[in-house]
């Protein structure tokens, strides 16, 4: 390693932390209700993008804002190397579960707390200041470094689609948006909606359903769900429902509210969460209520999703490169007239998606549901022997002293949008993955390590 280069990187830490804290204070969550032509993902996402580009400009980067959807900050001349990061964040959930306010950017206990500290603002600023270190050292070696940042990674990556319409595609690059040592394989992804229109809305069995709702994002395991009924359940059913520690029964104004509680998690590993939608559907399937077709829908959801790998549903797949298929029952919306469920599916890199889709159509048709594909993204695989992979793993060993090897993930990054791209950090092996969780944080030690890892990685990639 170049000791002088890393000493220079270290000198940037305090300024980097200050810029990052200002970014964390911006609640850059997609706001569909506030979307305008000026603010395509809502005003807070625009603010986060403008702030990042302003920070880059003061550091000597050339910048471009692309319709407030994406942007880039660039230094150097020659072959283009990309660093792909996002500035949008997922909703915070129940703020009462946070130790510190999620947008306070609190520094305490040798950690920086807040939504986006790990996913993905912290890594974005670490990469920015790593590139700044090479700029100051005159170590770009006839290469261009471009940080490409977007505002919609968590909700479909419309930002990258916009970038690709008019902007230059890097020759190769990496995204600091997954895990170390390195991710060279990302499962394919599909976001689907299954739905059924009910014909028995005049079925007035008591209690009668008013609504069932739960979940808010495809890629988040829902930790809250609620069913509201007109009337009440019989005493025996109420007793059974109240005995379930994950449920709360509230009777008020002639209505019965049944609330389910779970644990949030990332859809790439749904088994790490506790799905409140499924808890609620399972409880409702065991009770008597109407309309009967609405109940049948909830029973189908409960039965098909008894595991997160599609085994019970008969759609399981796996390979040695990326492991098993997973699926997440993400968002449910049921009324007496109609039921719908939005599902996030991650499938192995060698799986045939067309065959999987046919199996899904048959599966849901057998349950009287129709299937609509809302989003599809093919799998990513970059062979481990490529120079990009070998140089990044060399950087990892140089900084950490640990020999690493390429791995796979069920997560999805901007790498899918750019050829010859892999994920490099920010999560370290053996440490908790706090993406999409309450009390998200990054330790100051790890933030410092990211600065050095990205400095070393970029110094090797420009050689």
C-alpha positions in Angstrom: 0.0 0.0 0.0 1.0 3.6 -0.6 1.4 4.9 3.0 1.4 8.5 2.0 -1.8 8.1 0.0 -3.6 6.5 3.0 -2.3 9.2 5.3 -3.8 11.8 3.0 -7.1 9.9 3.0 -7.2 9.9 6.8 -6.8 13.6 6.8 -10.2 13.9 5.1 -12.2 11.9 7.7 -13.6 14.8 9.7 -14.7 16.8 6.6 -16.2 13.6 5.2 -18.1 12.9 8.4 -19.5 16.5 8.4 -20.8 16.2 4.9 -22.2 12.8 5.6 -24.1 14.0 8.7 -25.7 16.8 6.7 -26.8 14.2 4.1 -28.2 11.9 6.8 -30.3 14.8 8.1 -32.2 14.9 4.8 -35.1 12.4 4.9 -34.7 11.3 1.3 -37.5 8.8 1.1 -39.5 8.4 -2.1 -42.6 10.6 -1.7 -45.1 9.7 -4.4 -47.6 12.2 -3.2 -45.1 15.1 -3.6 -43.7 14.1 -7.0 -43.5 16.8 -9.6 -41.6 17.4 -12.8 -39.0 19.3 -10.8 -38.9 16.7 -8.0 -39.5 13.3 -9.7 -39.0 11.4 -6.5 -40.1 14.1 -4.0 -38.4 17.3 -2.8 -36.3 15.5 -0.1 -34.6 13.2 -2.6 -33.8 16.2 -4.7 -32.2 17.9 -1.7 -30.1 14.9 -1.1 -28.9 14.8 -4.7 -28.2 18.5 -4.7 -26.3 18.3 -1.4 -24.0 15.5 -2.7 -23.2 17.3 -5.9 -22.5 20.5 -4.0 -20.1 18.6 -1.7 -18.4 17.1 -4.8 -18.1 20.4 -6.5 -16.3 22.1 -3.6 -13.8 19.2 -3.7 -12.9 19.9 -7.3 -15.2 17.5 -9.1 -17.1 18.3 -12.4 -20.7 17.6 -11.7 -24.0 17.1 -13.5 -27.6 16.9 -12.2 -29.7 14.8 -14.5 -33.3 16.0 -14.1 -33.1 15.6 -10.3 -33.2 11.8 -10.9 -29.5 11.0 -10.9 -26.2 12.8 -11.1 -22.5 12.4 -11.4 -19.3 13.8 -10.1 -16.2 13.3 -12.1 -12.4 13.8 -12.0 -9.6 13.0 -14.4 -9.4 12.3 -18.1 -9.3 9.1 -20.1 -11.0 5.7 -19.6 -14.1 6.0 -17.4 -14.3 4.0 -14.1 -17.7 4.2 -12.3 -18.6 4.1 -8.6 -22.4 3.6 -8.3 -24.2 4.7 -5.1 -27.7 5.8 -4.1 -28.9 8.6 -1.9 -32.5 7.5 -1.4 -33.5 5.6 1.7 -36.3 3.3 2.8 -39.0 4.5 5.3 -38.0 4.4 9.0 -41.0 2.4 10.2 -42.0 2.9 13.9 -39.8 5.8 15.1 -40.4 4.6 18.7 -38.1 1.7 17.9 -35.2 4.0 17.2 -32.6 4.7 19.9 -31.9 8.1 18.3 -34.1 10.0 15.8 -33.5 8.4 12.4 -32.6 11.7 10.7 -30.7 13.3 13.6 -27.3 12.0 12.4 -26.3 11.5 16.0 -22.7 10.5 16.8 -22.7 8.4 20.0 -21.2 5.2 21.3 -18.5 5.5 18.5 -21.2 5.2 15.9 -23.0 7.4 13.5 -26.8 6.7 13.8 -29.5 7.3 11.2 -31.3 6.1 8.1 -28.8 5.8 5.3 -25.6 5.7 7.3 -24.9 2.2 6.0 -27.3 2.1 3.0 -26.0 3.9 1.1 -25.0 7.5 2.0 -22.1 6.5 4.3 -20.4 4.4 1.5 -21.2 7.1 -1.1 -19.3 9.8 0.8 -16.4 7.4 1.7 -16.0 6.7 -2.0 -16.2 10.5 -2.9 -13.4 11.3 -0.5 -11.4 8.3 -1.6 -11.5 9.7 -5.1 -10.6 13.2 -3.8 -7.5 11.6 -2.2 -6.4 10.3 -5.6 -7.1 13.7 -7.2 -5.0 15.6 -4.7 -2.2 13.1 -5.1 -2.2 13.3 -8.9 -2.6 9.6 -8.9 -5.3 9.2 -11.6 -2.9 7.8 -14.2 -4.9 8.9 -17.2 -8.2 7.6 -15.9 -11.5 9.2 -15.1 -13.4 8.4 -11.9 -17.1 9.1 -11.9 -19.3 8.8 -8.9 -22.8 8.1 -10.3 -25.5 8.7 -7.7 -29.3 8.1 -8.0 -32.4 8.8 -6.1 -34.6 5.7 -6.7 -32.6 2.6 -6.0 -35.0 1.4 -3.3 -38.1 1.7 -5.5 -37.2 0.5 -9.0 -34.0 2.3 -10.1 -35.8 4.7 -12.4 -32.8 7.0 -11.8 -30.4 4.6 -13.5 -32.8 4.1 -16.4 -32.7 7.9 -16.8 -28.9 8.0 -16.6 -28.5 5.4 -19.3 -30.7 7.4 -21.7 -28.1 10.2 -22.1 -25.0 9.5 -20.1 -21.7 7.7 -20.7 -21.5 4.1 -19.5 -18.3 3.3 -17.6 -15.9 0.7 -18.9 -16.1 -1.0 -15.5 -16.8 -0.1 -11.9 -18.2 -1.1 -8.5 -21.0 -0.2 -6.2 -20.4 0.2 -2.4 -23.9 -1.1 -1.7 -23.7 -4.7 -0.5 -21.0 -6.6 1.3 -17.3 -7.4 1.6 -15.1 -9.1 0.5 -16.9 -8.7 -2.9 -20.2 -9.6 -4.6 -19.9 -10.8 -8.2 -23.3 -12.5 -8.5 -26.8 -11.0 -7.8 -29.9 -13.1 -8.0 -32.5 -12.3 -10.6 -35.4 -10.2 -9.3 -39.1 -10.1 -10.0 -41.8 -7.9 -8.4 -45.2 -9.3 -9.0 -48.8 -8.6 -7.9 -51.3 -11.4 -7.5 -54.9 -10.5 -7.2 -58.5 -11.8 -7.3 -61.8 -10.0 -7.7 -64.5 -11.5 -5.4 -68.0 -12.3 -6.5 -69.6 -12.9 -3.1 -69.7 -9.4 -1.7 -73.2 -9.9 -0.4 -72.0 -12.7 1.9 -72.7 -11.1 5.2 -71.3 -13.7 7.6 -70.3 -12.0 10.8 -67.9 -10.5 11.5 -67.7 -8.9 8.0 -64.4 -7.8 6.6 -63.8 -4.1 6.1 -60.1 -4.3 5.1 -56.8 -6.0 5.5 -53.7 -4.0 5.0 -50.0 -4.5 5.7 -46.6 -3.7 4.3 -45.3 -0.7 2.3 -42.3 -1.8 0.1 -41.6 -4.8 -2.0 -38.1 -5.2 -0.6 -39.0 -4.9 3.1 -40.4 -7.7 5.3 -43.5 -6.1 6.8 -43.6 -5.8 10.6 -47.1 -4.4 10.8 -50.5 -5.6 9.4 -54.1 -4.9 10.4 -57.5 -6.4 9.7 -60.7 -4.4 10.4 -64.1 -6.1 10.8 -67.6 -4.9 11.2 -68.9 -6.8 14.3 -67.1 -9.2 16.5 -65.8 -12.8 16.6 -67.2 -15.4 18.9 -65.8 -15.8 22.4 -63.8 -18.9 21.6 -62.1 -17.3 18.5 -61.4 -14.1 20.5 -59.7 -16.1 23.2 -57.5 -17.9 20.6 -56.6 -14.6 18.9 -55.7 -12.9 22.2 -53.5 -15.9 23.2 -51.3 -15.2 20.2 -48.4 -13.0 21.4 -48.0 -11.5 17.9 -51.6 -10.2 17.8 -53.6 -7.5 19.4 -57.4 -7.4 19.4 -59.1 -4.1 19.8 -62.9 -3.8 19.9 -64.4 -0.3 19.5 -67.4 1.4 17.9 -68.9 -1.9 16.7 -65.7 -2.9 14.9 -62.9 -5.4 15.7 -59.4 -4.4 14.8 -56.9 -7.3 14.6 -53.3 -6.1 14.5 -50.3 -8.3 13.8 -46.7 -7.4 14.8 -43.4 -8.9 13.4 -39.9 -7.9 12.7 -38.7 -6.0 9.6 -36.0 -7.3 7.3 -34.6 -7.1 3.8 -36.4 -9.1 1.1 -33.1 -10.5 -0.1 -33.1 -12.6 3.1 -36.7 -12.7 4.2 -36.0 -15.4 6.8 -34.2 -12.8 8.9 -37.5 -11.0 9.5 -40.9 -12.0 11.0 -43.6 -11.3 8.4 -46.6 -9.7 10.1 -48.8 -10.1 7.0 -48.3 -13.9 7.2 -49.0 -13.9 10.9 -52.2 -12.1 10.3 -53.3 -14.3 7.4 -52.6 -17.4 9.3 -54.7 -16.2 12.2 -57.6 -15.2 10.0 -57.5 -18.5 8.1 -58.3 -20.3 11.4 -61.2 -18.0 12.2 -64.8 -17.7 10.9 -65.7 -14.5 9.0 -66.9 -13.3 5.7 -67.1 -12.8 2.8 -65.9 -16.3 2.2 -63.9 -15.5 -1.0 -61.9 -12.9 0.9 -61.2 -15.5 3.6 -60.1 -18.0 0.9 -57.6 -15.4 -0.4 -56.0 -14.9 3.0 -55.9 -18.7 3.5 -54.1 -19.1 0.1 -51.5 -16.5 1.1 -50.9 -18.2 4.5 -50.5 -21.7 2.9 -48.3 -20.7 -0.1 -45.9 -18.6 2.0 -45.3 -21.1 4.9 -41.6 -20.9 4.0 -39.5 -18.1 2.4 -38.0 -20.4 -0.3 -41.1 -21.5 -2.2 -40.8 -25.1 -1.1 -44.5 -25.4 0.0 -45.6 -23.7 -3.1 -43.6 -26.0 -5.4 -41.4 -23.3 -7.0 -38.1 -23.8 -5.1 -34.9 -23.5 -7.1 -31.2 -23.3 -6.2 -27.7 -23.3 -7.6 -24.1 -23.4 -6.3 -23.3 -19.9 -7.4 -26.1 -18.0 -5.7 -28.1 -20.4 -3.5 -31.9 -20.7 -3.2 -34.8 -18.8 -4.5 -36.5 -16.6 -1.9 -39.8 -14.7 -1.9 -41.3 -12.1 0.4 -45.1 -11.5 0.8 -44.6 -7.7 0.9 -47.8 -5.8 0.7 -51.4 -7.0 1.2 -54.6 -5.1 0.5 -57.9 -6.9 0.8 -61.5 -5.6 0.8 -64.8 -7.4 0.5 -64.6 -6.8 -3.3 -60.9 -7.6 -4.1 -57.7 -9.0 -2.7 -54.1 -8.3 -3.8 -50.7 -9.2 -2.7 -47.4 -7.8 -3.9 -44.5 -10.3 -3.8 -40.7 -9.8 -4.1 -38.9 -12.8 -5.7 -35.1 -13.4 -5.8 -34.1 -16.3 -8.0 -30.8 -18.1 -8.6 -28.5 -16.7 -11.4 -28.7 -19.9 -13.4 -32.5 -20.3 -13.2 -34.7 -19.8 -16.3 -37.0 -17.0 -15.5 -39.5 -17.8 -18.2 -39.9 -21.3 -16.8 -40.3 -19.8 -13.3 -42.9 -17.3 -14.5 -44.9 -20.1 -16.1 -44.8 -22.1 -12.8 -46.0 -19.0 -10.9 -48.9 -18.4 -13.3 -50.1 -22.0 -12.9 -49.6 -21.8 -9.1 -51.7 -18.7 -8.6 -54.3 -19.6 -11.3 -54.9 -22.8 -9.2 -55.8 -20.4 -6.3 -58.1 -18.3 -8.5 -55.5 -15.4 -8.7 -54.1 -13.6 -11.7 -50.5 -12.6 -11.9 -49.0 -9.3 -13.1 -45.3 -8.7 -13.3 -44.6 -5.2 -12.1 -40.8 -5.3 -12.5 -38.2 -7.7 -13.7 -34.4 -7.6 -13.5 -32.2 -10.4 -14.8 -29.5 -11.9 -12.7 -25.9 -10.5 -12.6 -22.7 -12.6 -12.8 -19.2 -11.3 -13.4 -16.6 -14.2 -13.6 -14.3 -14.2 -10.6 -11.1 -14.3 -12.7 -11.7 -10.8 -14.3 -9.2 -8.0 -13.5 -11.9 -6.0 -11.8 -12.6 -8.7 -9.3 -9.0 -9.6 -8.7 -7.9 -6.0 -8.1 -10.8 -5.3 -5.7 -10.0 -8.5 -3.7 -6.3 -7.4 -3.6 -7.4 -4.1 -2.2 -9.5 -5.8 0.5 -6.5 -8.0 1.5 -4.1 -5.0 1.5 -6.3 -3.0 3.9 -7.8 -5.8 6.1 -5.1 -8.4 5.9 -7.8 -11.0 5.1 -7.9 -13.1 2.0 -11.4 -12.8 0.5 -13.2 -14.4 -2.3 -16.1 -13.4 -4.5 -19.6 -14.2 -3.2 -23.3 -14.0 -4.2 -26.2 -12.0 -2.8 -30.0 -11.9 -3.1 -29.8 -8.2 -3.0 -30.0 -5.9 -6.0 -27.7 -3.0 -6.8 -27.0 -0.6 -9.6 -24.5 -3.1 -10.9 -27.4 -4.7 -12.8 -27.6 -1.5 -14.8 -24.0 -1.2 -15.8 -21.8 -3.8 -17.5 -18.7 -5.1 -15.8 -19.7 -3.9 -12.3 -19.6 -5.7 -9.0 -20.4 -4.7 -5.4 -17.6 -3.9 -3.0 -18.8 -3.3 0.6 -19.9 -1.7 2.8 -21.0 -4.5 5.2 -18.2 -6.5 6.8 -18.3 -10.3 7.3 -19.6 -11.3 10.7 -21.2 -7.9 11.5 -24.9 -7.2 11.7 -26.6 -6.1 8.5 -28.6 -3.1 9.5 -30.0 -2.2 6.0 -33.7 -1.4 6.3 -33.7 -2.0 10.0 -34.5 0.3 12.9 -31.4 1.8 14.6 -29.4 1.7 11.4 -25.8 2.9 12.1 -22.2 2.7 10.9 -19.4 2.6 13.4 -16.8 5.4 13.0 -14.2 2.7 12.8 -15.9 1.0 9.8 -16.5 4.4 8.2 -12.8 5.1 8.4 -12.1 1.6 7.0 -14.4 2.3 4.0 -12.4 5.4 3.3 -9.2 3.4 3.2 -10.6 0.5 1.3 -12.0 2.7 -1.4 -8.8 4.7 -1.6 -6.9 1.5 -2.1 -9.4 0.0 -4.5 -9.4 3.1 -6.8 -5.6 3.3 -6.7 -5.4 -0.2 -8.0 -8.1 0.2 -10.6 -6.5 3.3 -12.2 -3.1 1.5 -12.7 
